[in-house]
Amino acid sequence: MRRHFFEYGTGWPPNRRIALVAIGLACLLTAAAATAFFTGRDEQHDAPSSAPSPKRSSAPQKEEPAAETGPVARPPRISDPVQFAKAAAEMLWTYDTRTTSHDQQLAGMEAWMTKEGQYNDWASVSAQMPDPLLWSRMADQKQHASATVAEAHYPAAFKQALAENPSEITKAYIYAVTVTGKQTIAWARGGGGAEDRSITLAVQCRPSHDCSLVAIAPRVAP
């Protein structure tokens, strides 16, 4: 049982759009595209991962796997944008309607969001969820999914914007990260399948603070 949605990227409120312009994400805006539930549109990315180098805190980074303490994995205490984006993508591609209600799934996802209201774009993230009726039908079929992350990298458009004006990142410390991987879905009576996935996330990683999720970013060049 599948659901398609339109990838978020148009019609943002002016204050959020202005904030993302300030850090170079405005150049990433493109038309919305139809794609599969809990995913961005499949893309092939052959370029190796490389990181921009804005001024960062010299404090040691903590990298821990997302802890399964409830129906949805809790956000890990990570201060690296790429590692956090990997964990967030895995969370978005993972669900279990056998044990998790629609409300529980939403609450678990929201726990990953930044607490800074001017940047928090919960609408783009919650849009990845099916509506309660579809979730209940998925539950009737005992549908559940797991995910494996292959790689993550800063998109070319984001790296270019950062290179042109590196000081802009310090206004909000929001990074665009594209993550690729595979989602495996199973349901009742032995049904199942697997598909490649790709998604671009905006994550906030202020120096000496753990990262948090800001938005599902618009489509970008790899």
Beta strands, then each sheet from edge to edge (+ up, - down):
strand 1: 4-6
strand 2: 34-36
strand 3: 95-96
strand 4: 144-153
strand 5: 174-187
strand 6: 191-204
strand 7: 212-216
sheet 1: 1+ 2-
sheet 2: 3+ 4- 5+ 6- 7+
end
